[in-house]
Amino acid sequence: MVYRRIRDLREDKDLPQRVVASALGCSQQVYSNYELGQRDIPTQMLIKIAQYYKVSVDYILGISDNPKRLK
């Protein structure tokens, strides 16, 4: 679920992996591995991804289907 959500978020914004990876401070290969589920996403990176896409961590984790962050 997590890996599909981060891929869908990126694709919904028509962003290449290299752009997202650069914004998050990791390589394109590392980010690709996150999307493919070949590498666990560290907690701090999960938070960065949620902040980048302006969604809740709960949404990325599949706990909630509401992408909105609580204020």
PQR file of N, CA, C, O and H, with PARSE charges and radii, in Angstrom:
ATOM      1  N   MET A   1       0.825  -1.196   0.000 -0.4000 1.5000
ATOM      2  CA  MET A   1       0.000   0.000   0.000 -0.0000 2.0000
ATOM      3  C   MET A   1       0.871   1.263   0.000  0.5500 1.7000
ATOM      4  O   MET A   1       0.641   2.179  -0.790 -0.5500 1.4000
ATOM      5  N   VAL A   2       1.857   1.307   0.876 -0.4000 1.5000
ATOM      6  CA  VAL A   2       2.715   2.488   1.009 -0.0000 2.0000
ATOM      7  C   VAL A   2       3.388   2.805  -0.324  0.5500 1.7000
ATOM      8  O   VAL A   2       3.398   3.952  -0.772 -0.5500 1.4000
ATOM      9  H   VAL A   2       2.045   0.563   1.517  0.4000 1.0000
ATOM     10  N   TYR A   3       3.942   1.788  -0.938 -0.4000 1.5000
ATOM     11  CA  TYR A   3       4.723   2.001  -2.147 -0.0000 2.0000
ATOM     12  C   TYR A   3       3.845   2.475  -3.294  0.5500 1.7000
ATOM     13  O   TYR A   3       4.238   3.335  -4.083 -0.5500 1.4000
ATOM     14  H   TYR A   3       3.935   0.856  -0.574  0.4000 1.0000
ATOM     15  N   ARG A   4       2.658   1.907  -3.373 -0.4000 1.5000
ATOM     16  CA  ARG A   4       1.718   2.320  -4.418 -0.0000 2.0000
ATOM     17  C   ARG A   4       1.260   3.760  -4.188  0.5500 1.7000
ATOM     18  O   ARG A   4       1.123   4.537  -5.134 -0.5500 1.4000
ATOM     19  H   ARG A   4       2.339   1.209  -2.732  0.4000 1.0000
ATOM     20  N   ARG A   5       1.030   4.101  -2.934 -0.4000 1.5000
ATOM     21  CA  ARG A   5       0.558   5.463  -2.637 -0.0000 2.0000
ATOM     22  C   ARG A   5       1.593   6.510  -3.032  0.5500 1.7000
ATOM     23  O   ARG A   5       1.246   7.530  -3.628 -0.5500 1.4000
ATOM     24  H   ARG A   5       1.142   3.470  -2.167  0.4000 1.0000
ATOM     25  N   ILE A   6       2.871   6.263  -2.703 -0.4000 1.5000
ATOM     26  CA  ILE A   6       3.861   7.303  -3.042 -0.0000 2.0000
ATOM     27  C   ILE A   6       4.066   7.382  -4.555  0.5500 1.7000
ATOM     28  O   ILE A   6       4.329   8.459  -5.091 -0.5500 1.4000
ATOM     29  H   ILE A   6       3.153   5.435  -2.220  0.4000 1.0000
ATOM     30  N   ARG A   7       3.948   6.252  -5.240 -0.4000 1.5000
ATOM     31  CA  ARG A   7       4.044   6.293  -6.700 -0.0000 2.0000
ATOM     32  C   ARG A   7       2.850   7.040  -7.294  0.5500 1.7000
ATOM     33  O   ARG A   7       3.016   7.869  -8.188 -0.5500 1.4000
ATOM     34  H   ARG A   7       3.735   5.377  -4.805  0.4000 1.0000
ATOM     35  N   ASP A   8       1.655   6.747  -6.800 -0.4000 1.5000
ATOM     36  CA  ASP A   8       0.453   7.420  -7.298 -0.0000 2.0000
ATOM     37  C   ASP A   8       0.501   8.924  -7.032  0.5500 1.7000
ATOM     38  O   ASP A   8       0.104   9.718  -7.885 -0.5500 1.4000
ATOM     39  H   ASP A   8       1.520   6.073  -6.073  0.4000 1.0000
ATOM     40  N   LEU A   9       0.984   9.316  -5.855 -0.4000 1.5000
ATOM     41  CA  LEU A   9       1.098  10.747  -5.539 -0.0000 2.0000
ATOM     42  C   LEU A   9       2.027  11.439  -6.541  0.5500 1.7000
ATOM     43  O   LEU A   9       1.720  12.526  -7.031 -0.5500 1.4000
ATOM     44  H   LEU A   9       1.306   8.672  -5.162  0.4000 1.0000
ATOM     45  N   ARG A  10       3.155  10.806  -6.838 -0.4000 1.5000
ATOM     46  CA  ARG A  10       4.113  11.393  -7.785 -0.0000 2.0000
ATOM     47  C   ARG A  10       3.513  11.456  -9.186  0.5500 1.7000
ATOM     48  O   ARG A  10       3.611  12.478  -9.866 -0.5500 1.4000
ATOM     49  H   ARG A  10       3.404   9.923  -6.439  0.4000 1.0000
ATOM     50  N   GLU A  11       2.894  10.362  -9.611 -0.4000 1.5000
ATOM     51  CA  GLU A  11       2.326  10.324 -10.958 -0.0000 2.0000
ATOM     52  C   GLU A  11       1.155  11.286 -11.118  0.5500 1.7000
ATOM     53  O   GLU A  11       0.966  11.852 -12.195 -0.5500 1.4000
ATOM     54  H   GLU A  11       2.814   9.532  -9.059  0.4000 1.0000
ATOM     55  N   ASP A  12       0.365  11.479 -10.061 -0.4000 1.5000
ATOM     56  CA  ASP A  12      -0.750  12.433 -10.119 -0.0000 2.0000
ATOM     57  C   ASP A  12      -0.270  13.855 -10.382  0.5500 1.7000
ATOM     58  O   ASP A  12      -1.001  14.674 -10.941 -0.5500 1.4000
ATOM     59  H   ASP A  12       0.519  11.020  -9.187  0.4000 1.0000
ATOM     60  N   LYS A  13       0.959  14.141  -9.977 -0.4000 1.5000
ATOM     61  CA  LYS A  13       1.523  15.475 -10.193 -0.0000 2.0000
ATOM     62  C   LYS A  13       2.440  15.522 -11.418  0.5500 1.7000
ATOM     63  O   LYS A  13       3.090  16.534 -11.680 -0.5500 1.4000
ATOM     64  H   LYS A  13       1.553  13.476  -9.523  0.4000 1.0000
ATOM     65  N   ASP A  14       2.483  14.412 -12.164 -0.4000 1.5000
ATOM     66  CA  ASP A  14       3.310  14.311 -13.380 -0.0000 2.0000
ATOM     67  C   ASP A  14       4.776  14.671 -13.117  0.5500 1.7000
ATOM     68  O   ASP A  14       5.400  15.381 -13.905 -0.5500 1.4000
ATOM     69  H   ASP A  14       1.955  13.590 -11.951  0.4000 1.0000
ATOM     70  N   LEU A  15       5.310  14.177 -12.013 -0.4000 1.5000
ATOM     71  CA  LEU A  15       6.694  14.449 -11.646 -0.0000 2.0000
ATOM     72  C   LEU A  15       7.574  13.238 -11.912  0.5500 1.7000
ATOM     73  O   LEU A  15       7.178  12.111 -11.617 -0.5500 1.4000
ATOM     74  H   LEU A  15       4.803  13.600 -11.372  0.4000 1.0000
ATOM     75  N   PRO A  16       8.765  13.457 -12.466 -0.5600 1.5000
ATOM     76  CA  PRO A  16       9.697  12.341 -12.598  0.2800 2.0000
ATOM     77  C   PRO A  16      10.325  12.017 -11.237  0.5500 1.7000
ATOM     78  O   PRO A  16      10.404  12.878 -10.361 -0.5500 1.4000
ATOM     79  N   GLN A  17      10.761  10.793 -11.076 -0.4000 1.5000
ATOM     80  CA  GLN A  17      11.371  10.388  -9.816 -0.0000 2.0000
ATOM     81  C   GLN A  17      12.564  11.268  -9.445  0.5500 1.7000
ATOM     82  O   GLN A  17      12.758  11.582  -8.271 -0.5500 1.4000
ATOM     83  H   GLN A  17      10.697  10.094 -11.787  0.4000 1.0000
ATOM     84  N   ARG A  18      13.354  11.664 -10.426 -0.4000 1.5000
ATOM     85  CA  ARG A  18      14.563  12.440 -10.121 -0.0000 2.0000
ATOM     86  C   ARG A  18      14.233  13.781  -9.474  0.5500 1.7000
ATOM     87  O   ARG A  18      14.987  14.259  -8.628 -0.5500 1.4000
ATOM     88  H   ARG A  18      13.196  11.409 -11.380  0.4000 1.0000
ATOM     89  N   VAL A  19      13.119  14.390  -9.860 -0.4000 1.5000
ATOM     90  CA  VAL A  19      12.708  15.674  -9.284 -0.0000 2.0000
ATOM     91  C   VAL A  19      12.302  15.487  -7.821  0.5500 1.7000
ATOM     92  O   VAL A  19      12.709  16.262  -6.955 -0.5500 1.4000
ATOM     93  H   VAL A  19      12.506  14.001 -10.548  0.4000 1.0000
ATOM     94  N   VAL A  20      11.509  14.469  -7.555 -0.4000 1.5000
ATOM     95  CA  VAL A  20      11.064  14.198  -6.194 -0.0000 2.0000
ATOM     96  C   VAL A  20      12.264  13.812  -5.328  0.5500 1.7000
ATOM     97  O   VAL A  20      12.410  14.300  -4.207 -0.5500 1.4000
ATOM     98  H   VAL A  20      11.178  13.840  -8.258  0.4000 1.0000
ATOM     99  N   ALA A  21      13.114  12.943  -5.851 -0.4000 1.5000
ATOM    100  CA  ALA A  21      14.296  12.503  -5.105 -0.0000 2.0000
ATOM    101  C   ALA A  21      15.182  13.689  -4.747  0.5500 1.7000
ATOM    102  O   ALA A  21      15.672  13.781  -3.621 -0.5500 1.4000
ATOM    103  H   ALA A  21      12.995  12.547  -6.762  0.4000 1.0000
ATOM    104  N   SER A  22      15.387  14.578  -5.678 -0.4000 1.5000
ATOM    105  CA  SER A  22      16.208  15.765  -5.425 -0.0000 2.0000
ATOM    106  C   SER A  22      15.600  16.624  -4.320  0.5500 1.7000
ATOM    107  O   SER A  22      16.313  17.099  -3.436 -0.5500 1.4000
ATOM    108  H   SER A  22      14.989  14.504  -6.593  0.4000 1.0000
ATOM    109  N   ALA A  23      14.300  16.823  -4.370 -0.4000 1.5000
ATOM    110  CA  ALA A  23      13.614  17.626  -3.353 -0.0000 2.0000
ATOM    111  C   ALA A  23      13.712  16.978  -1.972  0.5500 1.7000
ATOM    112  O   ALA A  23      13.734  17.672  -0.956 -0.5500 1.4000
ATOM    113  H   ALA A  23      13.721  16.437  -5.088  0.4000 1.0000
ATOM    114  N   LEU A  24      13.771  15.648  -1.941 -0.4000 1.5000
ATOM    115  CA  LEU A  24      13.829  14.923  -0.671 -0.0000 2.0000
ATOM    116  C   LEU A  24      15.254  14.683  -0.184  0.5500 1.7000
ATOM    117  O   LEU A  24      15.466  14.236   0.943 -0.5500 1.4000
ATOM    118  H   LEU A  24      13.753  15.084  -2.767  0.4000 1.0000
ATOM    119  N   GLY A  25      16.232  14.983  -1.044 -0.4000 1.5000
ATOM    120  CA  GLY A  25      17.628  14.818  -0.651 -0.0000 2.0000
ATOM    121  C   GLY A  25      18.132  13.386  -0.740  0.5500 1.7000
ATOM    122  O   GLY A  25      19.000  12.977   0.032 -0.5500 1.4000
ATOM    123  H   GLY A  25      16.059  15.345  -1.960  0.4000 1.0000
ATOM    124  N   CYS A  26      17.583  12.621  -1.690 -0.4000 1.5000
ATOM    125  CA  CYS A  26      18.077  11.258  -1.899 -0.0000 2.0000
ATOM    126  C   CYS A  26      18.299  11.062  -3.394  0.5500 1.7000
ATOM    127  O   CYS A  26      17.933  11.916  -4.201 -0.5500 1.4000
ATOM    128  H   CYS A  26      16.879  12.953  -2.317  0.4000 1.0000
ATOM    129  N   SER A  27      18.896   9.942  -3.755 -0.4000 1.5000
ATOM    130  CA  SER A  27      19.134   9.674  -5.173 -0.0000 2.0000
ATOM    131  C   SER A  27      17.849   9.150  -5.827  0.5500 1.7000
ATOM    132  O   SER A  27      16.930   8.685  -5.152 -0.5500 1.4000
ATOM    133  H   SER A  27      19.194   9.248  -3.099  0.4000 1.0000
ATOM    134  N   GLN A  28      17.816   9.241  -7.142 -0.4000 1.5000
ATOM    135  CA  GLN A  28      16.674   8.724  -7.889 -0.0000 2.0000
ATOM    136  C   GLN A  28      16.548   7.227  -7.665  0.5500 1.7000
ATOM    137  O   GLN A  28      15.435   6.711  -7.568 -0.5500 1.4000
ATOM    138  H   GLN A  28      18.562   9.620  -7.689  0.4000 1.0000
ATOM    139  N   GLN A  29      17.669   6.521  -7.581 -0.4000 1.5000
ATOM    140  CA  GLN A  29      17.645   5.073  -7.380 -0.0000 2.0000
ATOM    141  C   GLN A  29      17.031   4.709  -6.034  0.5500 1.7000
ATOM    142  O   GLN A  29      16.231   3.778  -5.945 -0.5500 1.4000
ATOM    143  H   GLN A  29      18.573   6.941  -7.660  0.4000 1.0000
ATOM    144  N   VAL A  30      17.401   5.439  -4.993 -0.4000 1.5000
ATOM    145  CA  VAL A  30      16.834   5.185  -3.664 -0.0000 2.0000
ATOM    146  C   VAL A  30      15.328   5.414  -3.690  0.5500 1.7000
ATOM    147  O   VAL A  30      14.565   4.597  -3.176 -0.5500 1.4000
ATOM    148  H   VAL A  30      18.051   6.196  -5.065  0.4000 1.0000
ATOM    149  N   TYR A  31      14.901   6.522  -4.286 -0.4000 1.5000
ATOM    150  CA  TYR A  31      13.469   6.810  -4.354 -0.0000 2.0000
ATOM    151  C   TYR A  31      12.740   5.752  -5.170  0.5500 1.7000
ATOM    152  O   TYR A  31      11.638   5.339  -4.809 -0.5500 1.4000
ATOM    153  H   TYR A  31      15.521   7.186  -4.703  0.4000 1.0000
ATOM    154  N   SER A  32      13.342   5.313  -6.261 -0.4000 1.5000
ATOM    155  CA  SER A  32      12.754   4.248  -7.068 -0.0000 2.0000
ATOM    156  C   SER A  32      12.586   2.977  -6.230  0.5500 1.7000
ATOM    157  O   SER A  32      11.564   2.297  -6.322 -0.5500 1.4000
ATOM    158  H   SER A  32      14.237   5.648  -6.555  0.4000 1.0000
ATOM    159  N   ASN A  33      13.586   2.667  -5.422 -0.4000 1.5000
ATOM    160  CA  ASN A  33      13.499   1.487  -4.554 -0.0000 2.0000
ATOM    161  C   ASN A  33      12.370   1.623  -3.538  0.5500 1.7000
ATOM    162  O   ASN A  33      11.732   0.629  -3.190 -0.5500 1.4000
ATOM    163  H   ASN A  33      14.416   3.219  -5.348  0.4000 1.0000
ATOM    164  N   TYR A  34      12.116   2.831  -3.061 -0.4000 1.5000
ATOM    165  CA  TYR A  34      10.985   3.058  -2.157 -0.0000 2.0000
ATOM    166  C   TYR A  34       9.675   2.735  -2.878  0.5500 1.7000
ATOM    167  O   TYR A  34       8.820   2.029  -2.341 -0.5500 1.4000
ATOM    168  H   TYR A  34      12.634   3.638  -3.344  0.4000 1.0000
ATOM    169  N   GLU A  35       9.526   3.254  -4.087 -0.4000 1.5000
ATOM    170  CA  GLU A  35       8.288   3.040  -4.848 -0.0000 2.0000
ATOM    171  C   GLU A  35       8.079   1.572  -5.212  0.5500 1.7000
ATOM    172  O   GLU A  35       6.943   1.107  -5.297 -0.5500 1.4000
ATOM    173  H   GLU A  35      10.220   3.828  -4.523  0.4000 1.0000
ATOM    174  N   LEU A  36       9.147   0.861  -5.421 -0.4000 1.5000
ATOM    175  CA  LEU A  36       9.055  -0.547  -5.802 -0.0000 2.0000
ATOM    176  C   LEU A  36       8.956  -1.478  -4.597  0.5500 1.7000
ATOM    177  O   LEU A  36       8.749  -2.682  -4.750 -0.5500 1.4000
ATOM    178  H   LEU A  36      10.070   1.239  -5.352  0.4000 1.0000
ATOM    179  N   GLY A  37       9.104  -0.919  -3.406 -0.4000 1.5000
ATOM    180  CA  GLY A  37       9.050  -1.738  -2.205 -0.0000 2.0000
ATOM    181  C   GLY A  37      10.308  -2.550  -1.978  0.5500 1.7000
ATOM    182  O   GLY A  37      10.298  -3.523  -1.223 -0.5500 1.4000
ATOM    183  H   GLY A  37       9.272   0.059  -3.281  0.4000 1.0000
ATOM    184  N   GLN A  38      11.393  -2.154  -2.630 -0.4000 1.5000
ATOM    185  CA  GLN A  38      12.653  -2.875  -2.502 -0.0000 2.0000
ATOM    186  C   GLN A  38      13.510  -2.341  -1.360  0.5500 1.7000
ATOM    187  O   GLN A  38      14.564  -2.894  -1.045 -0.5500 1.4000
ATOM    188  H   GLN A  38      11.401  -1.364  -3.243  0.4000 1.0000
ATOM    189  N   ARG A  39      13.049  -1.273  -0.757 -0.4000 1.5000
ATOM    190  CA  ARG A  39      13.777  -0.665   0.348 -0.0000 2.0000
ATOM    191  C   ARG A  39      12.758  -0.087   1.319  0.5500 1.7000
ATOM    192  O   ARG A  39      11.813   0.592   0.916 -0.5500 1.4000
ATOM    193  H   ARG A  39      12.193  -0.823  -1.013  0.4000 1.0000
ATOM    194  N   ASP A  40      12.961  -0.363   2.597 -0.4000 1.5000
ATOM    195  CA  ASP A  40      12.080   0.224   3.610 -0.0000 2.0000
ATOM    196  C   ASP A  40      12.286   1.729   3.661  0.5500 1.7000
ATOM    197  O   ASP A  40      13.401   2.222   3.490 -0.5500 1.4000
ATOM    198  H   ASP A  40      13.728  -0.915   2.925  0.4000 1.0000
ATOM    199  N   ILE A  41      11.199   2.452   3.898 -0.4000 1.5000
ATOM    200  CA  ILE A  41      11.273   3.908   3.973 -0.0000 2.0000
ATOM    201  C   ILE A  41      11.502   4.297   5.434  0.5500 1.7000
ATOM    202  O   ILE A  41      10.659   4.020   6.287 -0.5500 1.4000
ATOM    203  H   ILE A  41      10.293   2.052   4.036  0.4000 1.0000
ATOM    204  N   PRO A  42      12.646   4.941   5.730 -0.5600 1.5000
ATOM    205  CA  PRO A  42      12.888   5.379   7.108  0.2800 2.0000
ATOM    206  C   PRO A  42      11.820   6.383   7.558  0.5500 1.7000
ATOM    207  O   PRO A  42      11.251   7.111   6.744 -0.5500 1.4000
ATOM    208  N   THR A  43      11.569   6.405   8.837 -0.4000 1.5000
ATOM    209  CA  THR A  43      10.527   7.277   9.389 -0.0000 2.0000
ATOM    210  C   THR A  43      10.724   8.730   8.983  0.5500 1.7000
ATOM    211  O   THR A  43       9.772   9.391   8.569 -0.5500 1.4000
ATOM    212  H   THR A  43      12.032   5.814   9.498  0.4000 1.0000
ATOM    213  N   GLN A  44      11.933   9.229   9.095 -0.4000 1.5000
ATOM    214  CA  GLN A  44      12.171  10.636   8.746 -0.0000 2.0000
ATOM    215  C   GLN A  44      11.905  10.906   7.269  0.5500 1.7000
ATOM    216  O   GLN A  44      11.416  11.978   6.911 -0.5500 1.4000
ATOM    217  H   GLN A  44      12.707   8.692   9.432  0.4000 1.0000
ATOM    218  N   MET A  45      12.222   9.941   6.412 -0.4000 1.5000
ATOM    219  CA  MET A  45      11.944  10.108   4.984 -0.0000 2.0000
ATOM    220  C   MET A  45      10.442  10.045   4.724  0.5500 1.7000
ATOM    221  O   MET A  45       9.927  10.776   3.878 -0.5500 1.4000
ATOM    222  H   MET A  45      12.618   9.070   6.702  0.4000 1.0000
ATOM    223  N   LEU A  46       9.747   9.188   5.437 -0.4000 1.5000
ATOM    224  CA  LEU A  46       8.292   9.107   5.308 -0.0000 2.0000
ATOM    225  C   LEU A  46       7.654  10.454   5.658  0.5500 1.7000
ATOM    226  O   LEU A  46       6.726  10.901   4.984 -0.5500 1.4000
ATOM    227  H   LEU A  46      10.165   8.594   6.124  0.4000 1.0000
ATOM    228  N   ILE A  47       8.147  11.083   6.695 -0.4000 1.5000
ATOM    229  CA  ILE A  47       7.651  12.411   7.089 -0.0000 2.0000
ATOM    230  C   ILE A  47       7.949  13.429   5.997  0.5500 1.7000
ATOM    231  O   ILE A  47       7.086  14.238   5.659 -0.5500 1.4000
ATOM    232  H   ILE A  47       8.901  10.720   7.243  0.4000 1.0000
ATOM    233  N   LYS A  48       9.161  13.402   5.438 -0.4000 1.5000
ATOM    234  CA  LYS A  48       9.521  14.325   4.356 -0.0000 2.0000
ATOM    235  C   LYS A  48       8.619  14.138   3.138  0.5500 1.7000
ATOM    236  O   LYS A  48       8.183  15.106   2.516 -0.5500 1.4000
ATOM    237  H   LYS A  48       9.862  12.744   5.713  0.4000 1.0000
ATOM    238  N   ILE A  49       8.350  12.878   2.812 -0.4000 1.5000
ATOM    239  CA  ILE A  49       7.486  12.584   1.656 -0.0000 2.0000
ATOM    240  C   ILE A  49       6.082  13.145   1.895  0.5500 1.7000
ATOM    241  O   ILE A  49       5.493  13.764   1.009 -0.5500 1.4000
ATOM    242  H   ILE A  49       8.704  12.091   3.317  0.4000 1.0000
ATOM    243  N   ALA A  50       5.561  12.925   3.088 -0.4000 1.5000
ATOM    244  CA  ALA A  50       4.225  13.446   3.422 -0.0000 2.0000
ATOM    245  C   ALA A  50       4.209  14.970   3.332  0.5500 1.7000
ATOM    246  O   ALA A  50       3.260  15.550   2.804 -0.5500 1.4000
ATOM    247  H   ALA A  50       6.040  12.422   3.808  0.4000 1.0000
ATOM    248  N   GLN A  51       5.238  15.612   3.838 -0.4000 1.5000
ATOM    249  CA  GLN A  51       5.308  17.075   3.777 -0.0000 2.0000
ATOM    250  C   GLN A  51       5.422  17.547   2.326  0.5500 1.7000
ATOM    251  O   GLN A  51       4.789  18.529   1.939 -0.5500 1.4000
ATOM    252  H   GLN A  51       6.009  15.140   4.267  0.4000 1.0000
ATOM    253  N   TYR A  52       6.216  16.858   1.539 -0.4000 1.5000
ATOM    254  CA  TYR A  52       6.412  17.235   0.137 -0.0000 2.0000
ATOM    255  C   TYR A  52       5.086  17.196  -0.635  0.5500 1.7000
ATOM    256  O   TYR A  52       4.766  18.114  -1.389 -0.5500 1.4000
ATOM    257  H   TYR A  52       6.731  16.061   1.853  0.4000 1.0000
ATOM    258  N   TYR A  53       4.334  16.131  -0.434 -0.4000 1.5000
ATOM    259  CA  TYR A  53       3.069  15.983  -1.149 -0.0000 2.0000
ATOM    260  C   TYR A  53       1.886  16.633  -0.431  0.5500 1.7000
ATOM    261  O   TYR A  53       0.767  16.644  -0.944 -0.5500 1.4000
ATOM    262  H   TYR A  53       4.594  15.385   0.179  0.4000 1.0000
ATOM    263  N   LYS A  54       2.146  17.171   0.755 -0.4000 1.5000
ATOM    264  CA  LYS A  54       1.102  17.835   1.554 -0.0000 2.0000
ATOM    265  C   LYS A  54      -0.049  16.884   1.872  0.5500 1.7000
ATOM    266  O   LYS A  54      -1.223  17.222   1.719 -0.5500 1.4000
ATOM    267  H   LYS A  54       3.055  17.162   1.172  0.4000 1.0000
ATOM    268  N   VAL A  55       0.319  15.696   2.314 -0.4000 1.5000
ATOM    269  CA  VAL A  55      -0.649  14.691   2.753 -0.0000 2.0000
ATOM    270  C   VAL A  55      -0.236  14.195   4.134  0.5500 1.7000
ATOM    271  O   VAL A  55       0.862  14.487   4.607 -0.5500 1.4000
ATOM    272  H   VAL A  55       1.273  15.421   2.438  0.4000 1.0000
ATOM    273  N   SER A  56      -1.119  13.451   4.768 -0.4000 1.5000
ATOM    274  CA  SER A  56      -0.789  12.908   6.080 -0.0000 2.0000
ATOM    275  C   SER A  56       0.028  11.626   5.938  0.5500 1.7000
ATOM    276  O   SER A  56      -0.074  10.917   4.937 -0.5500 1.4000
ATOM    277  H   SER A  56      -2.011  13.214   4.384  0.4000 1.0000
ATOM    278  N   VAL A  57       0.830  11.345   6.944 -0.4000 1.5000
ATOM    279  CA  VAL A  57       1.567  10.084   6.988 -0.0000 2.0000
ATOM    280  C   VAL A  57       0.564   8.929   7.037  0.5500 1.7000
ATOM    281  O   VAL A  57       0.792   7.880   6.434 -0.5500 1.4000
ATOM    282  H   VAL A  57       0.913  11.921   7.758  0.4000 1.0000
ATOM    283  N   ASP A  58      -0.538   9.123   7.751 -0.4000 1.5000
ATOM    284  CA  ASP A  58      -1.578   8.097   7.816 -0.0000 2.0000
ATOM    285  C   ASP A  58      -2.088   7.729   6.419  0.5500 1.7000
ATOM    286  O   ASP A  58      -2.362   6.561   6.144 -0.5500 1.4000
ATOM    287  H   ASP A  58      -0.722   9.975   8.241  0.4000 1.0000
ATOM    288  N   TYR A  59      -2.212   8.710   5.553 -0.4000 1.5000
ATOM    289  CA  TYR A  59      -2.663   8.449   4.189 -0.0000 2.0000
ATOM    290  C   TYR A  59      -1.643   7.587   3.449  0.5500 1.7000
ATOM    291  O   TYR A  59      -2.005   6.612   2.791 -0.5500 1.4000
ATOM    292  H   TYR A  59      -1.989   9.659   5.776  0.4000 1.0000
ATOM    293  N   ILE A  60      -0.374   7.950   3.563 -0.4000 1.5000
ATOM    294  CA  ILE A  60       0.667   7.181   2.883 -0.0000 2.0000
ATOM    295  C   ILE A  60       0.709   5.744   3.405  0.5500 1.7000
ATOM    296  O   ILE A  60       0.895   4.803   2.634 -0.5500 1.4000
ATOM    297  H   ILE A  60      -0.080   8.741   4.098  0.4000 1.0000
ATOM    298  N   LEU A  61       0.538   5.583   4.705 -0.4000 1.5000
ATOM    299  CA  LEU A  61       0.595   4.256   5.315 -0.0000 2.0000
ATOM    300  C   LEU A  61      -0.662   3.425   5.068  0.5500 1.7000
ATOM    301  O   LEU A  61      -0.679   2.230   5.361 -0.5500 1.4000
ATOM    302  H   LEU A  61       0.387   6.348   5.332  0.4000 1.0000
ATOM    303  N   GLY A  62      -1.709   4.045   4.535 -0.4000 1.5000
ATOM    304  CA  GLY A  62      -2.942   3.327   4.265 -0.0000 2.0000
ATOM    305  C   GLY A  62      -3.867   3.234   5.469  0.5500 1.7000
ATOM    306  O   GLY A  62      -4.851   2.495   5.439 -0.5500 1.4000
ATOM    307  H   GLY A  62      -1.695   5.017   4.297  0.4000 1.0000
ATOM    308  N   ILE A  63      -3.561   3.973   6.524 -0.4000 1.5000
ATOM    309  CA  ILE A  63      -4.407   3.991   7.720 -0.0000 2.0000
ATOM    310  C   ILE A  63      -5.678   4.791   7.438  0.5500 1.7000
ATOM    311  O   ILE A  63      -6.746   4.491   7.972 -0.5500 1.4000
ATOM    312  H   ILE A  63      -2.761   4.573   6.548  0.4000 1.0000
ATOM    313  N   SER A  64      -5.547   5.803   6.598 -0.4000 1.5000
ATOM    314  CA  SER A  64      -6.659   6.665   6.247 -0.0000 2.0000
ATOM    315  C   SER A  64      -6.741   6.782   4.730  0.5500 1.7000
ATOM    316  O   SER A  64      -5.722   6.730   4.041 -0.5500 1.4000
ATOM    317  H   SER A  64      -4.679   6.046   6.165  0.4000 1.0000
ATOM    318  N   ASP A  65      -7.945   6.937   4.218 -0.4000 1.5000
ATOM    319  CA  ASP A  65      -8.113   7.201   2.789 -0.0000 2.0000
ATOM    320  C   ASP A  65      -8.258   8.692   2.516  0.5500 1.7000
ATOM    321  O   ASP A  65      -8.438   9.110   1.372 -0.5500 1.4000
ATOM    322  H   ASP A  65      -8.773   6.979   4.778  0.4000 1.0000
ATOM    323  N   ASN A  66      -8.177   9.487   3.576 -0.4000 1.5000
ATOM    324  CA  ASN A  66      -8.249  10.942   3.447 -0.0000 2.0000
ATOM    325  C   ASN A  66      -6.831  11.492   3.382  0.5500 1.7000
ATOM    326  O   ASN A  66      -6.094  11.408   4.364 -0.5500 1.4000
ATOM    327  H   ASN A  66      -8.031   9.148   4.505  0.4000 1.0000
ATOM    328  N   PRO A  67      -6.433  12.059   2.231 -0.5600 1.5000
ATOM    329  CA  PRO A  67      -5.063  12.549   2.103  0.2800 2.0000
ATOM    330  C   PRO A  67      -4.777  13.844   2.877  0.5500 1.7000
ATOM    331  O   PRO A  67      -3.617  14.236   3.006 -0.5500 1.4000
ATOM    332  N   LYS A  68      -5.800  14.501   3.384 -0.4000 1.5000
ATOM    333  CA  LYS A  68      -5.607  15.786   4.050 -0.0000 2.0000
ATOM    334  C   LYS A  68      -4.865  15.626   5.372  0.5500 1.7000
ATOM    335  O   LYS A  68      -5.135  14.712   6.152 -0.5500 1.4000
ATOM    336  H   LYS A  68      -6.742  14.183   3.279  0.4000 1.0000
ATOM    337  N   ARG A  69      -3.935  16.529   5.599 -0.4000 1.5000
ATOM    338  CA  ARG A  69      -3.240  16.565   6.881 -0.0000 2.0000
ATOM    339  C   ARG A  69      -4.125  17.281   7.891  0.5500 1.7000
ATOM    340  O   ARG A  69      -4.877  18.191   7.544 -0.5500 1.4000
ATOM    341  H   ARG A  69      -3.716  17.270   4.965  0.4000 1.0000
ATOM    342  N   LEU A  70      -4.024  16.863   9.119 -0.4000 1.5000
ATOM    343  CA  LEU A  70      -4.727  17.571  10.201 -0.0000 2.0000
ATOM    344  C   LEU A  70      -3.992  18.867  10.488  0.5500 1.7000
ATOM    345  O   LEU A  70      -2.764  18.914  10.415 -0.5500 1.4000
ATOM    346  H   LEU A  70      -3.412  16.123   9.401  0.4000 1.0000
ATOM    347  N   LYS A  71      -4.720  19.902  10.809 -0.4000 1.5000
ATOM    348  CA  LYS A  71      -4.074  21.196  11.069 -0.0000 2.0000
ATOM    349  C   LYS A  71      -3.826  21.368  12.535  0.5500 1.7000
ATOM    350  O   LYS A  71      -3.290  22.393  12.955 -0.5500 1.4000
ATOM    351  H   LYS A  71      -5.717  19.863  10.869  0.4000 1.0000
TER
END
